[in-house]
Amino acid sequence: MGTLGLDLERGLFLGIDFGTTNSVISIYNFKDGEAQTIPIDGSNIFPTAVQFEVDPDDEKKLSRVFGVQAKEAAVIYPGSTVLSIKRLLGSEEKVNITVDEKEFSFTPEQIAGEILGYLKTKADEYAQEELALPGEFSGCVITVPANSTDKQKKMTKQAAVLAGFDEDSVYLRLEPAAAAISYAVNETRDKNVLVYDFGGGTFDACMLKIKADEENAGEPTISILSTYGDNDLGGNDIDKIIMGIIYEEFRKLTDNEIDLFDAEADDGISRRQKKVALVRLQQMANQAKERLSQAKTTKIVLAPFIQEPRIININMEISREDFINHRRVNVLGDDPAVFEKFNGKNLYEIIDITLNCVDRCLEAAGLAAGDVDEIFLVGGSSSVTMVGERIREKFGKEPFKSKISPALSISQGAAYYCNMIMMPTLKGPTVQERTIHPLGLEIAGRRFLQIVSQGVDIPREGLVVEASDLLTTNFDGVTSMAIVVYENTNPPAAGRDASVSQDGMKRLSGTQLRGIPAGPRGQEKVRVIFTVGQDNMLKVTAQSTSTTGAVTELTVDELY
């Protein structure tokens, strides 16, 4: 890419990979003409964690500790520390914490906003002190899993606004597309590339076509052919295999008399000590997973693991073979539906789930494994040894060896997006965004009327799709009509006229079109238009076609 001076009129933009376990931030360095990761508290990888405590200057207020310190504090203060908040974005679940025996409640987007706000502050300091750039980061490109629902994307955007970014300058981009940019920036040949993105909380497969465009000064054009993912599968679930191995040893040592996951059980161990033990168990399992990616065995020492009703020390060794072959049998705090998915499965079979997603992704793109020219591994969990082995087995080729760590590629790709926003005249890789899931309305009989198809190119100015059929009133004298929007997150399992109660259907929002002129059944007709932006956010307009017709507009990302 060319090197140009920074035009500050659009402000500074920050590339953010906001992960379940860890987050990374990057900027585009115009002086060097490349993306650059910003270290936070001395490290490129920042634990996505926050711990609350009483403000020493005002006992009525809370102060915050972030990152590594918060992750470590979780061992001592599990009740006031929040980890893996990304998994709650898109839910209505409240985050309850306890500080000095006082209860506080937050929404997931508030917690995410706190963490993003800290990242913004540190990035502002770095830009001013290390790069001598005036001002603050007013905008950001924040990445989201390819399989995110509209509601998850909306809450992510809300969190960024709460963090202090300008609402009109918050852009959402898909994680695998951002990773592809960091891969494709130096690519000079046409290729079909599979992005295998195995993060802490989600898995995404994304099939891309990279075309070296000579008309664009040799800069590549990236087209998203298909995506398929699993929002309930990530590195945390791999960790639970090792957690299960350690926990079964603990149960043997205590003659199965202590259940760490039952806070109400009368087994002689306090609720607080159970929380501390579980945090230590989780952190030890994560460390062991990382070590077993490099070594054939690892030592597990938790001494003491608990101190009441008696001291229990855990001192054991776990081999890579143990890790590969151990089958999940303990719930380990999972939601029952999530546990059912992993019950009885070992590492090989869990990786099978990711490869099934890959197959669905290839199928949607109309490609076979032999059509894939390159496999780009992304996310910390993709460094698990068996992942590389299974990829080689399936595709008959080595995954791409990037100079960029898999953990940093998404953030650096987001920084290239920032560069395109700050300097739109600058040549560089371009990504042709596509719709991820079919979108439509609920109609009579609880049927799904598909209006926007999966995999449709989204122009820069947005995609506008009008329903091919007008809606009609179902009864005489009707003066209002429900407009209920659904997203089909599992399209292969349902066709255009599927039921909205089928698996994979997500209700996004609903409103009423009021003021329809009263008349006989079927006389009044309603036109519906869906508008999808390049961030895959949706706006729906419904208008009665009569001369005195009513109109309503609902921005789905604001009306959950």
N, C-alpha and C positions, 0 to 999 in steps of 0.2 A: 504494500500500500504506500501511497505517497505520504509525505510528511508536510503538514500545513500548520499554520498558527491557529490557535484556538479562538473561535468566535464566541465571545462570552455572552452575546445577546440572548442565546437560548439557555444559558446557565450551564452548570456542570451536571453531568449524568453519571450515575453509579450503577455498575453491573452487579447484581446480587443473586447468588445461588442460596436461597433460604431453605436449608435442609432440615429433615426430621432430627437427625443426630448432630450434624455439623453444618455451618454456613461459611461461605467464602464470598469476599467482595473484590471486585477488580475495576480498573479504569482503563480507558484507552489513552496511552501516552503518546501525544502528538509529536513530541520531540523525537522519540525513537520509532514511531510508526507501528506500534504493536501494543497488545493488551498487557496489562501488568497487574498482578495480584497485590492487594494492600495488606500488609501484616497487621493483625489486630492483637494487641497485648503480646507482641513478640512472635506470633505464629500466623501462618497463612490460613490455617484451619481453626475455626472458632466454634466451640461447642454451643449448640443452640439451647442455652439454659439460662435461667434467671432465678435468683434466690432473693426473697424479701426479708427485711429485718426492720426493727424499729429505728427511726431516724434519731441519731444521738443528739441532735439539736432540737428536735421537736417530737416528743413521744406520741403525739397524735398522728404523725405522718409515718409513712413507710419509705425506707431507702432500698436501693437495689444493688445486687452484685451480679455480674454477668460472666458468661464464658467459662473458662477453666475453673475460676474460683467458685462459681455457682455449682458446677459439676462436682467439684470436690466437697462443697458444703452439703450436697445432697446426702452424703453419708452421715453427717452429724445432724442436719436439719431437714429431713425428708419431707416434713409437713409444710415447709415454707419454700420449697424448691420446685420449679416446674421444668420438666424435661419433655422432649418429643411433642411440643405443642402443635407442630404442623399436622399431626394426625387428627387433631380435633377441629382444624379449620374446615368449615362447611357443616359443622354440627351445631346443635342448639345446647350442647352440654356446657355447663358452667365449670370454671376452674376454681376450686375452693382451696384456700391455703390457711394455715394456722400460724400466727406469729405471737409469741408470748401469751398463748391460750386465747387469743382473740381470732375470730373467724373473719375472713375476707373473701369476697367472691368477684371473679373477673370473667369476661367473655374470652373465648380463644383469640379473637382478633386484638383484644386489648393486650394480652400477654405477648402475642407476636409483634404488636406495635412497639411494646417496651424494648424488645430485643432488637428490632430493626432500628429503633431510635438510637440505641447505643452504637450500633454499627455505623449509622450515619454520622454521629458525633466523632467517632474515631476516624472515619474517612475524611471528614472536614478538617480535622487537625492534621492529618497526613498531607492532604493536598496543600494546605497553607504552609506547613512547616518544612516539608520535604521537597515539594514540587514548586513552591513559591507561587501557587495559583490563588488569586483573590476570590473571595466569596465562599459560598457553601454549595453543597449538592442539593439543587432544587428538584431534580428529577431522578428517576431510576428506571432501569429495566430489571424486573424481578422475574425469575423463571418459575414455572409451575409444571408439574408432571403432565405428560401428554394426555393422560386419561382423567385429568381433573374435570369435575363437574362445574357448571356455571357458578354454582353457589360457592364452591371452594375458591374459584378465581376471584369472585366478588369479595370474599372475606380477606383474601390475600391483599387485594388492592386497598381495602379499608385499613388494614394493618399498616400499609406503607404510608397512607395519609396520616394516620395517628402518629406515625414515627416522625412526621414533619416534612414529608415530600409534598409538593404541589399536586393536587388531585389531577389536574390536566396534564401533568408531566410524569405520571406513573404508567408505565407500559408493561404489559404481561407478555411473555414469550415462552414457548415450550422448551423444557429442559433439553430434550434430545436435539432440537433444532439449534439451540445455542451451542451445544457440544459439537454439532456438525460444523458450525462456523469455525470454531477453533481448530478443527481437523482440516477443513477445506481451504483455509486461507492461503495455503501454499500448494494446493492441488492444481495440476495442469492437465489432467486427463479426465475424460468422461468415466464415471463410475456409478455403480449401484452400491450404496453403503448402508449397512445395518448398524444402528446405534443401539447397543445393549446397555441400558441404564439401570443399574442395580444400586439404588440408594439405601439410606437407613430405614425409610418407611414405605417406599413405593418401588414398583418395578415398571419400566416402560420399554417397549420395543418400538423402534421407529425406522421405517424404510425410506431412504432418501435417494434421489437421483441427483448427482453432482455433474453439471455440464460446464466444461471449461469454455467460457464464452469469449471468443476472440474479439467480438464487437464491443465487449465491455472491458477493453484493455487487458484481456486475458484473465479477468477476475471471474471466479466461478458463480454459477447460478445454482441454488439448492432448491429442489422441489420436494415437498413432503408427499410421498406416495401413499403412505398409510401409517397408522399408529395403533398399538394395542397394548394395554397395560393392566396392572393389578394394584389398586390403591391399598390393599391389605396384605401386601407382601413386600418385605424389605430386609435389610441387614439385621434389624431388631429380631426378626423371626428366626434368622440363622443363629443369632446369639442364644436364643432360647433352647437350641439343641444342647449347647454347652451348659447353660443354666440347668437344664434337666439332668445332665450327668452329675453336676456338683450337688444338686438338690437331692438326688437319690442317695448320694453318699451321706448327706446330712440326715436324711430320714433313717438310714441304717444306724448311724451313730446315736440317734435319739429313739430308736425302737418304734419309729412311726408315731411318736406321741406328740409331736409339735408340728402344727400346720402354719407355716409362715404367712400363707395367703388368706388365712381366716383371722381377721383382726378381732373378732368377738369370741374366739375359742378360749375356754378356760383351761389353758395348758401351762400356766406358770410363767409365761413370757409376755412382757408388756407390749401394747400396741406400738409404742414408739420404737422399741428395740426390734420389732418385726420389720418396721419400715426401714430402719437403718440396715438391717441384715439384707433386705431385698435390694436396696440400692447397691450395697457392696457386691452382692451376688451378680447383679446385672453388669456392673462395671468390670468385674473380674472376668465374666464371660466374654465381654467385648474385647478386652485385652488379650485373652487367650485365643480368640478367633484370629486376631491380627497376627499373633505370634505363630500360629499354626499355618499361616499363609507362607511363612518363611522356613519354619523348623518342623521336624517330624514329631516332636513332643514338646510339651510345656508343663511347667510346675504350677500347681494351684496351692497357694498358702493363704489361709484366712485364720489367723490366730490372734486373739480368739474371734470366732464367728458370732457366738452369743455368749453371754455371761450369766444369764439367769434362765431357768432355775438352777442351771449348773453350767460350768464353762465347757464349751464345745469348740475344739480346734479342728480345722479341715486342712489336711496336708496330703495331697494326692498328685498324681501325674496323669495327664490326658494326652493320648497320642492322636496323630492325624487320623489313624484308622478308627479310633473311638469316635472322633468327631464325624467322620463320614458315615459310620454304620449305626450310630445311636438313634433310636426311634423315639419320637415325642410320645410320652404317656401322661405327663402332668400338665394340668391346665395353665399353671404358672401365671395366673392373673389375667389370662386372655378372656375376652368376651366369648361365651359358649359357641357362638356361630363361627367366630374366627378360629377357635381351637379345633372345631370339628374339621376344618379345612386341613389342619396339620397333624391331627391325631394319628399316631402310628407311622408317620412318615420320617424318613431319615434325610440326610443332606442331599443324597442323589435324587430322591423323589421330589424334594422341594425345588431343586434346580430344574427338574422336569417341568414344574409349573411354569417357570420362566420360559422354558423352551416351547411349551405349548402356546404361550403368548407370542413368541417369535413366529410360530407356525401360522397363527391367526393373522399376524401382521403381514407375513409373506403372501398368504392367501388373499388378503384384502388388496395387496399391491399387484396381484396377478403374476407373482414371481415364484420360482422354485429356489431351493437352497443353492443350486448350481449357478443361479443368476447373480448371486451376491459376490461382488468383487472385493469388498473389504468389510471387516467387522471392527467397530470402534467401541471399546469397553469404557464405560463411564460409571462413576459412583464408587464409593469405597468398597462395597461388598463385591464388586466385580474382580477384586484382587484375590478373592478366595481361590486357592489352587484348583479346586475341582471345576470352577466356572471356566477357566481357560481350557482345561482338559475336555470338557463337554462341548465347548465351542469348536475345538479342533476336530473332535469326533464327528460333529454334525456337518461341518462345512468343509472339512478336509484342508483347512488352511489355518495359519497362525493369525490371531487377532493383531490388529495394527499396533505397532510399538510407537507410542507417541512420546515426544519429549516432554509433553505436559502431563503432570500427574492426573489420573482419572478423577481425582477429587477436585481438581482446579479447572478442568476444561469447561464446565458449564458456566462458571462465573466469568471466565475469560471470553467465552463466546458471547455472553451478555454484554460485556464491555465493547465488543465489536458492534453490537446493536446500538449501544450508546453513541459510538462514533458516527454511525449512520444518521442518528437523530441530531447530534450536535453539528455535524458537517455533511448535510445531505448531498452536496455536490461532489463529495469525495468518492472516488471509485473504491469498490470493495465487494466482498461476497454479498449476494442478495439471496433472500429466502422467500420463496413463493409459499405463503401461508395457505392452509386449507382447513375447511371445517373438520372437526374431529369426530363429532357424533351427529346423527340425524336429530333434527329439532322439529317440533310440531305442536298440535293442539289436541286436547281431549274433546271428542265430539260425542254425539248421542250413542248410548250403549257402552260408554266407557271405552270407546275405540280411540286409537291414536291416528290422527291425520298428519302424515309426514309432509312438511313444507320445505325444509332445508335438508338436502341429502348429505351423507358423509362424503368427505374427500373432494368437496367443491373448492376451486381456487377462490381466494378472497382478494379482490383488487385492493390497491393501496387506499382507495377512497371508501372501501367497505363493500360488502356483498348485500344486494337488495333482492329479495325473493318474494314474489306475491303468490299466495295460494292459488292453485290452478282452478279450484272450485270456490264459489261464493258460499258462505254460511247462510242458512235460512232459519227463520223462527220456526219453532216446533209446535207452537200452540197459538190459538187465536188471542189477540189482544196483548201479546207480549211486548213489554216496553224496555226490557233489559236482557242482556245475554252474557253468560259467564265466558271469559276468555282465560283458559287455563293452559299454561305452557309446560310441555314435557320435553325431556332430553332422553333419547334412547342410548344408554351407555353400553348396550350389548346388542348391537344391530344384527349380527349374524343369527341371533336367536329369535328375531322377530321381523316380520315384513312391514310393508307400508300400512296395512290395516290391522296392526297388532292391538292388543288390549293394553291400556295404560297400567294395568295391574300386573303385567308380566315382569319377570326378573329383568333387572337392568333399567327399567323405566324410572326416571327421577323427575318428580314434580318440581319445576323451577319457580313458578310464580303464578298468581292468578289475580284477576281484577274483573270488574263488571263494566260492560258497555251499556251505559244508561241513556235514556232519552230517545230510544227507538220509537218512531211513530207507531201507535197501535193499529193493528190491521189483522186481516185473516191470516191463518197459519200459512207460512211459506211466501207471503207477499213481500215482506221486508228481507232484504239481503245485505250481507256484511262482507266487506272486502278486508282481508288480513294480509299485512306485509311484515316480513321478518327482515331486519337489518343486522348483519353480523360484521363487527369490526375486525381489524387484523389481530387483536388480542383475543378473538373468539368470544367477546362479550356481545350480548344480544339485546336488541330493542324491538318491541312488537307494537304495531299500529293496527287498530281495528276501527273501521268506519262504515256506518250504514250508507248504502248507496242511494237512498231516497233523497229528494231535493231538500228535505228538512232533516237530513240524517245527522245522527250524533257521531262523535269521534272520541276515541280514547287512545292513549299511548302509554305503554308501560315499559319502563327500562328495567329489564329483568334483574340487573345487578344492583338494584336499589330497593326491591320490593319483596324480600324474603320474609 
